[in-house]
Amino acid sequence: MNTMAEARLQTQQKSSQDGQETSLWSSGFGMKLEAVTPFLGKYRPFVGRCCQTCTPKSWESLFHRSIMDLGFCNVILVKEENTRFRGWLVRRLCYFLWSLEQHIPPCQDASQKIMESAGVRNIISGRAPGGAGEGQVPSHVRKEVQRILGHIQAPPRPFLLRLFSWALLRFLNCLFLNVQLYRGQMKMVHKAAQAGSPLVFLSTHKSVLDGILLPFVLLSQGMGVLRVAWDPRTCSPILRALLKKLGGLFLPPEANLSPDSPEGVLARAVVHATVEQLLASRQPLLIFLEEPPGARGPRLSALGLSWLGLVVQVVQAGIVPDALLVPVAVTYDLVPEAPHDTCHALAPLGLWTGALAVLRSLRRWGCGRRVCVRVHLAQPFSLQEYTISARSCWGSRQTLEQLLQPIVLGQCTAVPDTEKEQEWTPVTGPLLALREEDQLLVRRLSWHVLNASVASSAVMSTAIMATLLLFKHQKGVFLSQLLGEFSWLTEETLLRGFDVGFSGQLRCLVQHTLGLLRPHVALLRIQQGDLLVVPRPGPGLTALARLSAELLPTFLSEAVGACAVRGLLAGKVPPEGPWELQGIELLSQKELHCQILLLLHLLPQDLLLLQPCQSSYCYCQEVLDRLIQCGLLVAEETPGSQPACDTGRQRLSARLLWRLSGDFTDSDSDDFEEAEGRYFRLSQQSRCPDFFLFLCRLLSPVLKAFAQAAAFLHQGRLPDTESGYAEQLFQFLRATAQEEGLFECADPNLAISAIWTFRDLGVLQQMPGPAGPLLHLSPAFASRDSQERLQRFIQQFICS
């Protein structure tokens, strides 16, 4: 404690000295500014711990408090000190010498081991005419296996890997300002690698560069050659051949055939044997759990589920005792690639097309400001431990139609306290060969890891700036005011346990961020020497909405709670009424719980990313606790009742005695029946109205898109294919954006999300047609009255 107090005192003294120095110099905007320390002194939140409920042993064994004191390293900063040599020539050839010194383990051709695996031999013996003798493989079957194996992988070439690492290092230094990696997180991964189990990295997918950036980062940190599971749809045959020689893996097209197809059975056996050999040889594997950037569809990747299912299958079969899963995320100030046209599907990337894209990126980013990148490695956890403990958290679930449709139509008022079942990612490929119970395990494991990856991701400065401009100052803001609010939102992010991906002086941060967002904002100098920052309408607001989505997980609980309070007050107080009038209304905890639960059921799982081990009841309590902690809700003491803070004579009720330890929150400390009778009011502090409105607006793009989709039901041309109706709805959102200025809703992904939510809700029905499945309007929502009920149900959560 003394050491911490001394360190904080030194930090405060240093900050005061810096403040005296920086108050003397003038910024480029003609203003005197103070320095900002966005990490609360030298102590920053350590993010990326694994789930203590599902993996308590991993939570304890692979972490030590000493790693929290380690700093950052810039992976692409290679100098003379990073090599074994010294001299003026070394300083000019340090990139090349560094690439030669990287440790690349010898990669042997594993085709013979795969051929001799039990699963492949069983398939071969069954397919051989008349059966094959012991140790004999028919030549035509051997050629078929070799062909499938050649489609999956190729032996990595060390010379090509070193050459590619040298070229990539030069390219990344031209493209990025820095690529930061936290040494504490890397130390956790090194400690996990020493345990003897293979490492499987499960990553988000923000850019097409992730597939080459992550292997480069891990190779530079001594983790060896990372085998990357690429999506064959995004690569041309020539590019696939190159990536396989660099350690890439590709799923053969035969693996997606039906389970009864002989070609599909053989292909899946070869893929399974390949994963067996990779894990047995302890080669690290990288799997992307999200769909490629710009792709229309669910957030969870079907290809990623297939590869993860193979890993789970190998561990459950006992071929490998265990595997350690490492959630990974990469965050960018701006994704350094050409602006994708989200109206068109992604085309396969060829070798020459990729080279031209690299040259265009260098030219575009060379003329402007370079971006910063953060690579995040969360705490590894045991797959075997998760498999054993996760099954105990499974409970009954209901569809969205069973949960919400009676309430929307006014047929029922009670909200079922049951979990929602919502799966948008289809089951394809090797996942089809698993049992239904194992398929469910893979899906929930994917959501769990994706939640950990997002929670460990740092919030970049562009996300904070885009959120402020879009949800607080869409009509423009003076730079002097923007500087203060940028510092405020940074501090609020850190206080919620999320990290930020920037540091430095406030003036430099704002200059750098506005320089990156210059295509989307206009800077107008006024006579007093200040600047007016105005978001550009149209596509500029749409781009800011995409950037601001990176900040939503930080305030998601408070945003859900604020919108639920707005829905609860919608029928009691006029939306345009003063804040003092809304603060008069009493809000019972039971009503708040039901309203939060309704909104949780309405919002898609792709947005919420709730942990499967966390019940909806527990999350509702967490949302309520967050609203109390941030000061928006104040407990109302009724006359004669026991104060809420008096816990001296309170006891646990019988309903809470059987709860798991992970289900207890601050709100569960009181008796359940007493909690149902507790009341709250909106706080009357001066900062609360603006903060409440800010939280509500964070969810406004999704909720407004859903409300507009409900209004479009009577205008849409049905029946139609899913893609055709999605295009109709997207054009309607664009037209509405032009009329009402709601450009943050003009996103094709929001249109698809609304259609799939309405399909789960029973508003739309999918029926077979001559050319494929067609969407029809269900009889329950065929009338205009039912459609208006749906629109009102969604609009109650929107704060104008």
Secondary structure as the mmCIF struct_conf table of DSSP 4:
data_model
#
loop_
_struct_conf.conf_type_id
_struct_conf.id
_struct_conf.beg_label_comp_id
_struct_conf.beg_label_asym_id
_struct_conf.beg_label_seq_id
_struct_conf.end_label_comp_id
_struct_conf.end_label_asym_id
_struct_conf.end_label_seq_id
HELX_RH_AL_P HELX_RH_AL_P1 ASN A 2 THR A 22
TURN_TY1_P TURN_TY1_P1 SER A 23 LEU A 24
BEND BEND1 TRP A 25 TRP A 25
STRN STRN1 SER A 26 SER A 26
HELX_LH_PP_P HELX_LH_PP_P1 SER A 27 SER A 27
TURN_TY1_P TURN_TY1_P2 GLY A 28 PHE A 29
BEND BEND2 GLY A 30 GLY A 30
STRN STRN2 LYS A 32 LYS A 32
TURN_TY1_P TURN_TY1_P3 PRO A 38 PHE A 39
BEND BEND3 LEU A 40 LEU A 40
TURN_TY1_P TURN_TY1_P4 GLY A 41 LYS A 42
HELX_LH_PP_P HELX_LH_PP_P2 ARG A 49 CYS A 51
TURN_TY1_P TURN_TY1_P5 GLN A 52 CYS A 54
HELX_RH_AL_P HELX_RH_AL_P2 PRO A 56 SER A 61
TURN_TY1_P TURN_TY1_P6 LEU A 62 LEU A 62
HELX_RH_3T_P HELX_RH_3T_P1 ARG A 65 ASP A 69
STRN STRN3 PHE A 72 ASN A 74
TURN_TY1_P TURN_TY1_P7 VAL A 75 ILE A 76
HELX_RH_3T_P HELX_RH_3T_P2 GLU A 80 ASN A 82
BEND BEND4 THR A 83 ARG A 84
BEND BEND5 GLY A 87 GLY A 87
HELX_RH_AL_P HELX_RH_AL_P3 TRP A 88 ARG A 92
BEND BEND6 LEU A 93 LEU A 93
HELX_RH_AL_P HELX_RH_AL_P4 CYS A 94 GLU A 101
BEND BEND7 GLN A 102 GLN A 102
HELX_RH_AL_P HELX_RH_AL_P5 SER A 111 MET A 115
TURN_TY1_P TURN_TY1_P8 GLU A 116 GLU A 116
BEND BEND8 SER A 117 SER A 117
HELX_RH_AL_P HELX_RH_AL_P6 ALA A 118 ARG A 127
BEND BEND9 ALA A 128 ALA A 128
TURN_TY1_P TURN_TY1_P9 PRO A 129 GLY A 130
HELX_LH_PP_P HELX_LH_PP_P3 ALA A 132 GLY A 133
TURN_TY1_P TURN_TY1_P10 GLU A 134 GLY A 135
HELX_RH_AL_P HELX_RH_AL_P7 SER A 139 ILE A 152
HELX_RH_AL_P HELX_RH_AL_P8 PRO A 158 LEU A 175
STRN STRN4 PHE A 176 TYR A 182
HELX_RH_AL_P HELX_RH_AL_P9 ARG A 183 ALA A 193
TURN_TY1_P TURN_TY1_P11 GLN A 194 GLY A 196
BEND BEND10 SER A 197 SER A 197
HELX_LH_PP_P HELX_LH_PP_P4 PRO A 198 PRO A 198
STRN STRN5 LEU A 199 SER A 203
BEND BEND11 LYS A 206 LYS A 206
TURN_TY1_P TURN_TY1_P12 VAL A 208 LEU A 209
HELX_RH_AL_P HELX_RH_AL_P10 ASP A 210 SER A 220
TURN_TY1_P TURN_TY1_P13 GLN A 221 GLY A 222
HELX_LH_PP_P HELX_LH_PP_P5 VAL A 225 LEU A 226
STRN STRN6 ARG A 227 TRP A 230
HELX_RH_3T_P HELX_RH_3T_P3 PRO A 232 THR A 234
STRN STRN7 CYS A 235 CYS A 235
HELX_RH_AL_P HELX_RH_AL_P11 PRO A 237 LYS A 245
TURN_TY1_P TURN_TY1_P14 LEU A 246 GLY A 247
STRN STRN8 GLY A 248 PHE A 250
HELX_RH_3T_P HELX_RH_3T_P4 PRO A 253 ASN A 256
BEND BEND12 LEU A 257 LEU A 257
TURN_TY1_P TURN_TY1_P15 PRO A 259 ASP A 260
HELX_RH_AL_P HELX_RH_AL_P12 PRO A 262 ALA A 280
TURN_TY1_P TURN_TY1_P16 SER A 281 ARG A 282
STRN STRN9 LEU A 285 PHE A 288
STRN STRN10 GLU A 290 GLU A 290
HELX_LH_PP_P HELX_LH_PP_P6 GLU A 291 PRO A 292
TURN_TY1_P TURN_TY1_P17 PRO A 293 GLY A 294
BEND BEND13 GLY A 297 GLY A 297
BEND BEND14 ARG A 299 ARG A 299
STRN STRN11 LEU A 300 LEU A 300
HELX_RH_AL_P HELX_RH_AL_P13 ALA A 302 GLN A 316
TURN_TY1_P TURN_TY1_P18 ALA A 317 GLY A 318
BEND BEND15 ILE A 319 PRO A 321
STRN STRN12 LEU A 324 TYR A 332
BEND BEND16 ASP A 333 LEU A 334
BEND BEND17 GLU A 337 GLU A 337
HELX_LH_PP_P HELX_LH_PP_P7 ALA A 338 HIS A 340
TURN_TY1_P TURN_TY1_P19 THR A 342 CYS A 343
BEND BEND18 HIS A 344 HIS A 344
HELX_LH_PP_P HELX_LH_PP_P8 ALA A 345 PRO A 348
STRN STRN13 LEU A 349 LEU A 349
HELX_LH_PP_P HELX_LH_PP_P9 GLY A 350 GLY A 350
HELX_RH_AL_P HELX_RH_AL_P14 LEU A 351 CYS A 367
BEND BEND19 GLY A 368 GLY A 368
HELX_LH_PP_P HELX_LH_PP_P10 ARG A 369 ARG A 370
STRN STRN14 VAL A 371 LEU A 377
STRN STRN15 PHE A 381 SER A 382
HELX_RH_AL_P HELX_RH_AL_P15 LEU A 383 ALA A 390
HELX_RH_3T_P HELX_RH_3T_P5 ARG A 391 CYS A 393
STRN STRN16 ARG A 397 GLN A 398
HELX_RH_AL_P HELX_RH_AL_P16 LEU A 400 VAL A 408
TURN_TY1_P TURN_TY1_P20 LEU A 409 GLY A 410
BEND BEND20 GLN A 411 GLN A 411
HELX_LH_PP_P HELX_LH_PP_P11 ALA A 414 PRO A 416
STRN STRN17 GLU A 419 LYS A 420
BEND BEND21 THR A 425 THR A 425
HELX_RH_3T_P HELX_RH_3T_P6 GLY A 429 ALA A 433
BEND BEND22 LEU A 434 LEU A 434
HELX_RH_AL_P HELX_RH_AL_P17 GLU A 436 SER A 456
HELX_LH_PP_P HELX_LH_PP_P12 SER A 457 ALA A 458
STRN STRN18 VAL A 459 VAL A 459
HELX_LH_PP_P HELX_LH_PP_P13 MET A 460 MET A 460
HELX_RH_AL_P HELX_RH_AL_P18 SER A 461 PHE A 471
TURN_TY1_P TURN_TY1_P21 LYS A 472 LYS A 472
TURN_TY1_P TURN_TY1_P22 GLN A 474 LYS A 475
STRN STRN19 VAL A 477 PHE A 478
HELX_RH_AL_P HELX_RH_AL_P19 LEU A 479 LEU A 495
TURN_TY1_P TURN_TY1_P23 ARG A 496 GLY A 497
STRN STRN20 VAL A 500 VAL A 500
BEND BEND23 GLY A 501 GLY A 501
BEND BEND24 GLY A 504 GLY A 504
HELX_RH_AL_P HELX_RH_AL_P20 LEU A 506 LEU A 516
TURN_TY1_P TURN_TY1_P24 LEU A 517 LEU A 517
HELX_RH_3T_P HELX_RH_3T_P7 ARG A 518 HIS A 520
STRN STRN21 VAL A 521 ARG A 525
TURN_TY1_P TURN_TY1_P25 GLN A 527 GLN A 528
BEND BEND25 GLY A 529 GLY A 529
STRN STRN22 LEU A 531 PRO A 535
HELX_LH_PP_P HELX_LH_PP_P14 ARG A 536 ARG A 536
BEND BEND26 PRO A 537 PRO A 537
TURN_TY1_P TURN_TY1_P26 GLY A 538 GLY A 538
HELX_RH_AL_P HELX_RH_AL_P21 PRO A 539 SER A 548
TURN_TY1_P TURN_TY1_P27 ALA A 549 LEU A 551
HELX_RH_AL_P HELX_RH_AL_P22 LEU A 552 ALA A 570
TURN_TY1_P TURN_TY1_P28 GLY A 571 LYS A 572
BEND BEND27 VAL A 573 VAL A 573
TURN_TY1_P TURN_TY1_P29 PRO A 575 GLU A 576
BEND BEND28 GLY A 577 GLY A 577
HELX_RH_AL_P HELX_RH_AL_P23 TRP A 579 ILE A 584
BEND BEND29 GLU A 585 GLU A 585
STRN STRN23 LEU A 587 SER A 588
HELX_RH_AL_P HELX_RH_AL_P24 GLN A 589 LEU A 602
BEND BEND30 LEU A 603 LEU A 603
HELX_RH_AL_P HELX_RH_AL_P25 GLN A 605 LEU A 608
TURN_TY1_P TURN_TY1_P30 PRO A 612 CYS A 613
BEND BEND31 GLN A 614 GLN A 614
HELX_RH_AL_P HELX_RH_AL_P26 SER A 616 GLN A 629
TURN_TY1_P TURN_TY1_P31 CYS A 630 GLY A 631
BEND BEND32 LEU A 632 LEU A 632
STRN STRN24 LEU A 633 GLU A 636
HELX_LH_PP_P HELX_LH_PP_P15 GLU A 637 THR A 638
TURN_TY1_P TURN_TY1_P32 PRO A 639 GLY A 640
BEND BEND33 SER A 641 SER A 641
HELX_LH_PP_P HELX_LH_PP_P16 GLN A 642 PRO A 643
TURN_TY1_P TURN_TY1_P33 ALA A 644 CYS A 645
TURN_TY1_P TURN_TY1_P34 GLY A 648 ARG A 649
HELX_RH_AL_P HELX_RH_AL_P27 ALA A 654 LEU A 657
TURN_TY1_P TURN_TY1_P35 TRP A 658 TRP A 658
BEND BEND34 ARG A 659 ARG A 659
HELX_RH_3T_P HELX_RH_3T_P8 SER A 661 ASP A 663
HELX_RH_3T_P HELX_RH_3T_P9 ASP A 666 SER A 669
BEND BEND35 ASP A 670 ASP A 670
HELX_RH_AL_P HELX_RH_AL_P28 PHE A 672 GLU A 676
TURN_TY1_P TURN_TY1_P36 GLY A 677 GLY A 677
STRN STRN25 TYR A 679 LEU A 682
TURN_TY1_P TURN_TY1_P37 SER A 686 ARG A 687
HELX_RH_AL_P HELX_RH_AL_P29 CYS A 688 LEU A 698
TURN_TY1_P TURN_TY1_P38 LEU A 699 LEU A 699
HELX_RH_AL_P HELX_RH_AL_P30 SER A 700 ALA A 711
TURN_TY1_P TURN_TY1_P39 PHE A 712 GLN A 715
BEND BEND36 GLY A 716 GLY A 716
BEND BEND37 PRO A 719 PRO A 719
STRN STRN26 ASP A 720 ASP A 720
HELX_RH_AL_P HELX_RH_AL_P31 GLU A 722 GLU A 740
HELX_RH_3T_P HELX_RH_3T_P10 PHE A 743 CYS A 745
HELX_RH_AL_P HELX_RH_AL_P32 PRO A 748 LEU A 761
TURN_TY1_P TURN_TY1_P40 GLY A 762 GLY A 762
BEND BEND38 VAL A 763 VAL A 763
STRN STRN27 LEU A 764 MET A 767
TURN_TY1_P TURN_TY1_P41 PRO A 770 ALA A 771
BEND BEND39 GLY A 772 GLY A 772
STRN STRN28 LEU A 774 LEU A 777
HELX_RH_3T_P HELX_RH_3T_P11 PRO A 779 PHE A 781
BEND BEND40 SER A 783 SER A 783
HELX_RH_AL_P HELX_RH_AL_P33 ARG A 784 GLN A 795
TURN_TY1_P TURN_TY1_P42 GLN A 796 PHE A 797
#
